[in-house]
Amino acid sequence: MKKLEMNNTKKSIVAALFFSAISFGFAQTKTIPNDSTTVKTEVKTNAETPEISALKTQIATNPNDTKALVNLATAYQNSKDFTNALETWKNISTLLPDWAPAYYSQAYVYQSMKDDANATLAYEKYISKVKPEELEANKKNLAYAEFYVAYNLKDSDKESAKQHLEKSLQYDPMNADALKLKTFLNQ
């Protein structure tokens, strides 16, 4: 009985640290590269704001305007229209397949939609797309992405979870949630 209580306590601690980590934040790189590839940008919206309407008009005029696409995806996110935000971020990834922030943003949207499996995949894609010269500017996001992946692997692949967690702690060695997860994984 005592072992069962201890397992429940561990699960409660891990859940608490994860949910507090979600508030770690959503940050995005401000540099938005341009590309000449065209993708489908027509999206359906549930509650279209004037800002979204204006951005869609701007994109209809210039489908390669990646800055407008990023602003549109962000506007959808801000209005909690995660379906259209995700579709727009995916369009941006098609336009700019090596631009890491688009994958981070997809992960954020999946996470907001409570789709942990796809959020984990998108965070892993983000991690793989950050270029060495971009590491310093992306430390905060990388720390969170690595933590999120580690947390989601903690039950299915403890060794991989430990590896992701170590990377997270390299980027943010004082992250209390990552340190708590490390303690949990080492038990």
WODA-V289874 format. One line per field, one symbol per residue. ss: DSSP state (a for helix, b for strand, c for the rest). psi: psi as a letter, one per 40 degrees, with the letter a starting at -180 (. if undefined). burial: # if it has 16 or more other C-alpha atoms within 10 Angstrom, else .. Layout:
ss = ???
psi = ???
burial = ???
//
This chain:
ss = caaaaaaaaaaaaaaaaaaaaacccccccccccccccccccccccccccaaaaaaaaaaaaccccaaaaaaaaaaaaacccaaaaaaaaaaaaaaccccaaaaaaaaaaaaacccaaaaaaaaaaaaaaccaaacaaaaaaaaaaaaaaaaaaccccaaaaaaaaaaaaaaccccaaaaaaaaaacc
psi = ddddddddddddddddddddddedihiihdhhiiieihihehiiidghiddddddddddddgeegdddddddddddddefgddddddddddddddgeehdddddddddddddefgdddddddddddddehideeddeedddddddddddddeedddgddddddddddddddgeehdddddddddde.
burial = .............#..##..#..........#........#..........#..##..#...########.######...################.##############.#..#.##########.##.......#################...#..##.######.##..#.###.##..#..
//
